[in-house]
Amino acid sequence: MAGRLAGKSAIVTGAASGIGRAAALRFAAEGAAVLCADIAADRNEETASIARDGGGTALALHTDVSDAESVREMADRAVTEFGGLDVLYANAGVIGTGSAEDCDEGEWHRILGVNLTGVWLCGKYVLPYMVEAGSGAIVNQASIGGLHGVPRVAAYCASKAGVIGLTRQMAVDYGPLGIRVNAIAPGTIPTPLVRGLWEQGAGLVQGQTHEEQMASVGRLYPLQRTGTPEEVAGVALFLASDESRWMTGSVVTIDGGKTAT
């Protein structure tokens, strides 16, 4: 299959829904062989099946990015199945409510474990293969919440700020070895994860429907709307492709202009 990732192999974590699913499908449509990794096995297999139905190459693997052995298996399986590994999109993430004062300790460790430790583990076990090949592109999922404060999501903001720092550090270490590491910092994307957060009462106005929440949040952005998973997937594709071959250590915001305000 011809495309911007033709002949490449990729891992997309968090591929069962939202941004991860959009990216896995886009990568496969652009010619990559994609390992779809997620802890939600049924929905993850559905993503891989949709990609294959569209003419792409994809397989699903149950993966817990906060568990080292699970991540090691993910990296090894991608190389075994595809003969190498060119791209990692470390997208898997979770969110939860709570200020620094009232965030539950277990919730803090859960969020940091997936969002930050998970990104590190993915890099840790993918990098040896990329170092051996002398090339590779890693895209880490950050957030504008890692660039400025967002009310009542202390652990989430801390984790995403950590991803940005880790991304820049990895770029310094691995650039001389031919490996690029960049991060994406999206604004509000109404994925199932975000919908769940709003249903917990973390939205702007209590009692609003999902559609009303989207409209309310969208009005905070210069472009007057929230984003879509497909729009973020397009940025991930650019950073994964050779079109961004002189970019590393960058944090690319896709936020409707929110961080410009």
C-alpha positions, 0 to 999 in steps of 0.5 A: 500500500502506497502512502506516507508511511509505506514500508514502515511498521508502527506501534500505537498505544491506546488504540482501542478508541479516541485519538489512538484509534484514529491514529492507528487507522490513519497509519494503516491507511498510509501504508504502515503495518500497525500493532494496536496496543490497548488494555481494552481487548475487544475494542482494540481488536475492533480497531485492528479489524477496521484497519484490515477491512480498509486494506491495511495491515494491523494486529491487536495486542492486549497491553498494559503500558504501566506494566514493564513485562507487558510493554516488553512483549509489545515491542518484541511482538511488533518486531517479530511480526513486522521484521522491525519497528520504525514508529512508536506513538505512545498515546495511551492515557487516563485522566481523573479529577482532584486538586493537589490537596484532595487527589487520592494517593492511589489515583495519583499513582494510577494516572502517573503510572499510565501517562508518564511511566507508561510513556517511559516504558514504551520508549525503554523497550522500543528504543533498543530496536531503533538504536540497532536500526539507526533510525526511528520516530517516537511521538509521545502524547502530552497535552496543553495541560502539561503547558499550563494549569487546568482546574482540578486535574493535578495528577493529569497536568503533572503527568503531561508536563513530565511527558514533555520533559521526558520527550526533550531529554530523549531527543537529546540522547537519541538524536545522534543515533538517528532517532527523533522524539517529539510530543503532541500537546492537544487541547480538548478532544471529546474522546470517550475518556473526556466524555467520562470525565464530564460525566463525573461532574468535571465539566464547566457547568453541572447538568449540561449534556455532552453536546452542550459541554462541547459547545461551552468548552469550544467557545474558550478557543479562538477557533470556537470549537473543540478538536477531533481525534482525526485532527490529532492523528494527522499531526501524529502522522506528520511527526511519524513520517519523513516529512518531519525528518528535521524535527526532534525535541518539539512539542506541537500544540494542536489546540484551536489557538488556546495556548495563544490566548 
